[in-house]
Amino acid sequence: MRPAPIVLEKEALAREGADWLARALLDAVAGGRRASLALSGGSTPGPVYRELAKREVPWARVDFYFVDERFVPPDHPESNYLLAEEALFKPLGVATKQVFRMQGERADRDEAARDYEKLLPPVLDVVALGMGEDGHTASLFPGHAALEEKERRVLAVVGPKPPPWRLTLTLPVLQSARKVLGLVSGAGKRDMVRRVLAGEDLPAARVPQAHWMMDKAAAGQR
C-alpha cells in the first residue's frame, strides 16, 4: 500500500523533511551499524539538507551517495554534489572517505556509470528523491528506456533540459531502498503530484514505498 502523502505549510517543509531523514538515519545506525544516504539535487531538497545539517545524528557512521548527477564538474553551479557539499558536507565536516560522488566530469559516460555501480552498497538505507513537473524522479524521465532497466544499477541518460547528459540510479536500486522520502513543492507541480499519487505510470510513481512530503501548493490545497 502506497504511504499517504504528508502535506505541510511551505515554511515547515524543510524542517519536517530534515526530521524525517534524521529519524530514518538514526534507525539505520542503531546497534552501531553504518548507514547509507543517497541524495538528490533540486530546489526543494536543498533547504532540507541545510536543516538536516543541524540534526543530531552520528554522522561519522553515515556514508553519502547520489541519486543522480549531471555531467558537469563538481564545482559547477548545476552539480548536485556542489549543492550537497555546501548545504550538508561542509557544515557537518563530513570526511571525504564518507562521500561517494558521481563523477560527472568524466568523458566516458558509460564507464562512469559502471564504476559507480561498484561503489553502491547492496541496498541503500535512506534515499531522498525529488519530482519534476513532468513526473520524473532521479534522472528517470517519462517514456525513457531507462525505466525498463532490470540489471544495471546506474546508467548514463539524456534528459530533456540542459545540461542533458546525466548519471542516474535505476529503478531496481530505488525500489529496493529501505526508506525513501520524496520532496516536492510549488503549485507548478500540483497536477503531476495528483497523477503520481493516483498511481499513473509515471517515473515518480514507480517507487511505491516513497513517502511523499509536499507543501500545500503542490498538494493543491490553500
C-alpha positions as a Python dict, from the first residue, in 0.01 Angstrom:
ca = {
    (1, 'M'): (0, 0, 0),
    (2, 'R'): (135, 340, -101),
    (3, 'P'): (211, 565, 201),
    (4, 'A'): (-23, 860, 246),
    (5, 'P'): (124, 1195, 139),
    (6, 'I'): (246, 1435, 406),
    (7, 'V'): (115, 1787, 338),
    (8, 'L'): (268, 2084, 519),
    (9, 'E'): (283, 2460, 517),
    (10, 'K'): (564, 2575, 288),
    (11, 'E'): (776, 2706, 574),
    (12, 'A'): (756, 2371, 757),
    (13, 'L'): (873, 2154, 466),
    (14, 'A'): (1248, 2190, 521),
    (15, 'R'): (1220, 2130, 895),
    (16, 'E'): (989, 1830, 871),
    (17, 'G'): (1187, 1680, 582),
    (18, 'A'): (1507, 1707, 787),
    (19, 'D'): (1335, 1546, 1086),
    (20, 'W'): (1213, 1257, 872),
    (21, 'L'): (1558, 1191, 727),
    (22, 'A'): (1724, 1220, 1068),
    (23, 'R'): (1484, 965, 1219),
    (24, 'A'): (1544, 728, 930),
    (25, 'L'): (1920, 758, 968),
    (26, 'L'): (1904, 704, 1345),
    (27, 'D'): (1710, 383, 1283),
    (28, 'A'): (1965, 275, 1023),
    (29, 'V'): (2268, 325, 1250),
    (30, 'A'): (2107, 157, 1552),
    (31, 'G'): (2330, -106, 1708),
    (32, 'G'): (2647, 57, 1578),
    (33, 'R'): (2579, -8, 1211),
    (34, 'R'): (2682, 217, 924),
    (35, 'A'): (2409, 380, 718),
    (36, 'S'): (2385, 492, 357),
    (37, 'L'): (2205, 808, 245),
    (38, 'A'): (2150, 884, -125),
    (39, 'L'): (2090, 1249, -212),
    (40, 'S'): (1907, 1420, -498),
    (41, 'G'): (1956, 1773, -622),
    (42, 'G'): (1699, 2043, -685),
    (43, 'S'): (1545, 2348, -527),
    (44, 'T'): (1326, 2159, -279),
    (45, 'P'): (1586, 1920, -127),
    (46, 'G'): (1847, 2196, -77),
    (47, 'P'): (1674, 2366, 219),
    (48, 'V'): (1604, 2023, 368),
    (49, 'Y'): (1974, 1940, 362),
    (50, 'R'): (2061, 2269, 531),
    (51, 'E'): (1818, 2182, 809),
    (52, 'L'): (1944, 1824, 825),
    (53, 'A'): (2294, 1954, 898),
    (54, 'K'): (2155, 2088, 1229),
    (55, 'R'): (2025, 1749, 1345),
    (56, 'E'): (2195, 1524, 1599),
    (57, 'V'): (2292, 1214, 1401),
    (58, 'P'): (2613, 1009, 1441),
    (59, 'W'): (2736, 1147, 1108),
    (60, 'A'): (3066, 961, 1124),
    (61, 'R'): (2866, 642, 1061),
    (62, 'V'): (2679, 774, 757),
    (63, 'D'): (2804, 723, 400),
    (64, 'F'): (2670, 958, 134),
    (65, 'Y'): (2576, 859, -220),
    (66, 'F'): (2394, 1035, -502),
    (67, 'V'): (2067, 955, -675),
    (68, 'D'): (2175, 1132, -993),
    (69, 'E'): (2420, 1384, -1128),
    (70, 'R'): (2466, 1600, -1433),
    (71, 'F'): (2776, 1552, -1645),
    (72, 'V'): (2944, 1865, -1515),
    (73, 'P'): (3249, 1921, -1289),
    (74, 'P'): (3186, 1906, -913),
    (75, 'D'): (3228, 2283, -875),
    (76, 'H'): (2973, 2363, -1149),
    (77, 'P'): (2657, 2550, -1039),
    (78, 'E'): (2443, 2267, -1184),
    (79, 'S'): (2627, 1998, -984),
    (80, 'N'): (2420, 1805, -732),
    (81, 'Y'): (2742, 1733, -547),
    (82, 'L'): (2811, 2105, -507),
    (83, 'L'): (2464, 2156, -356),
    (84, 'A'): (2521, 1875, -105),
    (85, 'E'): (2872, 1993, -26),
    (86, 'E'): (2759, 2346, 56),
    (87, 'A'): (2438, 2252, 238),
    (88, 'L'): (2549, 1940, 423),
    (89, 'F'): (2907, 1818, 392),
    (90, 'K'): (3089, 2140, 481),
    (91, 'P'): (2861, 2238, 772),
    (92, 'L'): (2897, 1887, 917),
    (93, 'G'): (3268, 1848, 843),
    (94, 'V'): (3200, 1517, 667),
    (95, 'A'): (3516, 1321, 590),
    (96, 'T'): (3598, 1278, 221),
    (97, 'K'): (3602, 898, 261),
    (98, 'Q'): (3231, 909, 354),
    (99, 'V'): (3123, 1076, 28),
    (100, 'F'): (3080, 865, -286),
    (101, 'R'): (3045, 1119, -563),
    (102, 'M'): (2916, 1052, -913),
    (103, 'Q'): (3199, 1171, -1138),
    (104, 'G'): (3013, 1393, -1381),
    (105, 'E'): (3331, 1542, -1522),
    (106, 'R'): (3435, 1215, -1692),
    (107, 'A'): (3429, 1192, -2071),
    (108, 'D'): (3339, 820, -2086),
    (109, 'R'): (2985, 829, -1954),
    (110, 'D'): (2916, 456, -1958),
    (111, 'E'): (3240, 382, -1778),
    (112, 'A'): (3149, 641, -1514),
    (113, 'A'): (2814, 468, -1463),
    (114, 'R'): (2971, 122, -1436),
    (115, 'D'): (3231, 246, -1189),
    (116, 'Y'): (2962, 400, -970),
    (117, 'E'): (2775, 71, -965),
    (118, 'K'): (3078, -82, -794),
    (119, 'L'): (3064, 177, -515),
    (120, 'L'): (2699, 130, -423),
    (121, 'P'): (2603, -84, -124),
    (122, 'P'): (2374, -381, -196),
    (123, 'V'): (2079, -187, -52),
    (124, 'L'): (2051, 183, 27),
    (125, 'D'): (1918, 262, 374),
    (126, 'V'): (1773, 608, 308),
    (127, 'V'): (1702, 791, -18),
    (128, 'A'): (1589, 1150, -76),
    (129, 'L'): (1404, 1199, -404),
    (130, 'G'): (1252, 1495, -583),
    (131, 'M'): (986, 1518, -853),
    (132, 'G'): (990, 1719, -1174),
    (133, 'E'): (696, 1889, -1342),
    (134, 'D'): (692, 1603, -1594),
    (135, 'G'): (677, 1339, -1319),
    (136, 'H'): (1042, 1238, -1341),
    (137, 'T'): (1239, 1137, -1037),
    (138, 'A'): (1614, 1085, -1013),
    (139, 'S'): (1704, 1132, -1382),
    (140, 'L'): (1442, 883, -1494),
    (141, 'F'): (1215, 1060, -1739),
    (142, 'P'): (874, 962, -1880),
    (143, 'G'): (898, 732, -2179),
    (144, 'H'): (1274, 675, -2142),
    (145, 'A'): (1411, 324, -2198),
    (146, 'A'): (1599, 351, -1867),
    (147, 'L'): (1268, 299, -1688),
    (148, 'E'): (1264, -62, -1804),
    (149, 'E'): (1621, -142, -1696),
    (150, 'K'): (1632, -451, -1473),
    (151, 'E'): (2003, -537, -1445),
    (152, 'R'): (2210, -219, -1444),
    (153, 'R'): (2211, -15, -1122),
    (154, 'V'): (2345, 308, -1272),
    (155, 'L'): (2301, 445, -1623),
    (156, 'A'): (2410, 743, -1828),
    (157, 'V'): (2097, 900, -1978),
    (158, 'V'): (1991, 1207, -2173),
    (159, 'G'): (1736, 1438, -2013),
    (160, 'P'): (1508, 1698, -2176),
    (161, 'K'): (1674, 2001, -2013),
    (162, 'P'): (2033, 2127, -2033),
    (163, 'P'): (2280, 2004, -1939),
    (164, 'P'): (2123, 1696, -2099),
    (165, 'W'): (2357, 1412, -2003),
    (166, 'R'): (2304, 1265, -1658),
    (167, 'L'): (2407, 974, -1438),
    (168, 'T'): (2119, 814, -1252),
    (169, 'L'): (2037, 529, -1022),
    (170, 'T'): (1789, 291, -1182),
    (171, 'L'): (1453, 174, -1053),
    (172, 'P'): (1583, -157, -910),
    (173, 'V'): (1807, 45, -675),
    (174, 'L'): (1535, 292, -576),
    (175, 'Q'): (1269, 25, -533),
    (176, 'S'): (1491, -182, -304),
    (177, 'A'): (1585, 109, -76),
    (178, 'R'): (1473, 64, 283),
    (179, 'K'): (1330, 413, 333),
    (180, 'V'): (1254, 677, 70),
    (181, 'L'): (1143, 1037, 120),
    (182, 'G'): (1005, 1224, -180),
    (183, 'L'): (1015, 1603, -159),
    (184, 'V'): (806, 1830, -378),
    (185, 'S'): (692, 2192, -361),
    (186, 'G'): (520, 2455, -569),
    (187, 'A'): (189, 2494, -750),
    (188, 'G'): (359, 2414, -1080),
    (189, 'K'): (380, 2050, -976),
    (190, 'R'): (23, 2022, -847),
    (191, 'D'): (-118, 1833, -1145),
    (192, 'M'): (174, 1594, -1158),
    (193, 'V'): (153, 1527, -784),
    (194, 'R'): (-212, 1436, -827),
    (195, 'R'): (-132, 1196, -1111),
    (196, 'V'): (159, 1032, -929),
    (197, 'L'): (-43, 981, -612),
    (198, 'A'): (-324, 835, -822),
    (199, 'G'): (-79, 571, -941),
    (200, 'E'): (-42, 675, -1303),
    (201, 'D'): (253, 509, -1476),
    (202, 'L'): (498, 793, -1424),
    (203, 'P'): (857, 757, -1303),
    (204, 'A'): (790, 906, -959),
    (205, 'A'): (503, 661, -910),
    (206, 'R'): (731, 366, -972),
    (207, 'V'): (894, 397, -629),
    (208, 'P'): (594, 266, -434),
    (209, 'Q'): (747, 281, -86),
    (210, 'A'): (824, 653, -115),
    (211, 'H'): (674, 883, 147),
    (212, 'W'): (589, 1200, -47),
    (213, 'M'): (620, 1516, 160),
    (214, 'M'): (493, 1836, -1),
    (215, 'D'): (375, 2187, 63),
    (216, 'K'): (9, 2282, 26),
    (217, 'A'): (64, 2441, -314),
    (218, 'A'): (197, 2114, -460),
    (219, 'A'): (-91, 1927, -297),
    (220, 'G'): (-350, 2165, -447),
    (221, 'Q'): (-456, 2296, -108),
    (222, 'R'): (-490, 2653, 12),
}
